[in-house]
Amino acid sequence: MRLLLAEDEKSLSKALTAILEGGNYSVDAVFDGEEAEEYIQAGGYDGVILDIMMPKKDGLTVLREMRKKGDMTPVILLTAKSEVDDKVTGLDLGANDYLTKPFAPKELLARLRAMTRTQTETASSLLEVGNITLDRATFVMRSKMGEYRLTNKEFQMMEMLMIQPKSIIPTERFMEKIWGFDSEAEINVVWVYISYLRKKLNALQGNVEIKVARNLGYYLEVTG
């Protein structure tokens, strides 16, 4: 899943980005409210983390504009303030959750999982296609023949494929959701990661193959 992190304190932003990427999220980080609005308007995010106190535009203003435009992307608000009024205002504006600084990294990840759960087809942490399962809590792909703990991008690609196994996912969609707008990666990096996943599926003797629809994208097919 792809997240936008809007936090003006750069040292905290860097730490949060590392935590989120360690949780197998792709993250775009911005440092003021105006920049956050630009990225949000470009679309493609599964969730947004907004600091309330930001330069140029505060997080509540950004949230207000999102909801006014009908953008219902899930939002967690971060605030150094503990006053009830700030929390109530944020929730009334359409925030899905809030965290008061300082907070434990595990709590942020847990709240993100809860917030974005409704965007997937199942609330279960376990995805299953053919004889292959993917545990979204541990990032482990397994069969009766063994298991692999997938890397960040491998996991995100496999999750996208397994959520909608019969749907063709364009290469550009993988780039947008996993590498993001600011990435300098070439589009052939998608093929490279597809190759990694195919090798692991083969080693697990999976009856699931990643197929290519020429000029369209990739999809999963159960072969036996």
Salt bridges, closest charged atoms under 4 A:
GLU7 OE1 - LYS101 NZ 2.88
ASP28 OD2 - ARG2 NH2 2.65
ASP32 OD2 - LYS56 NZ 3.80
GLU37 OE1 - LYS57 NZ 2.70
ASP46 OD2 - LYS177 NZ 2.79
ASP51 OD1 - LYS101 NZ 3.22
GLU65 OE2 - LYS68 NZ 3.50
ASP97 OD1 - ARG111 NH1 2.70
GLU107 OE2 - ARG111 NH2 2.85
GLU147 OE1 - ARG142 NH2 2.95
GLU154 OE1 - LYS200 NZ 2.70
GLU159 OE2 - ARG136 NH1 3.54
GLU176 OE2 - ARG173 NH1 3.61
GLU209 OE1 - LYS211 NZ 3.07
GLU221 OE2 - LYS211 NZ 3.99
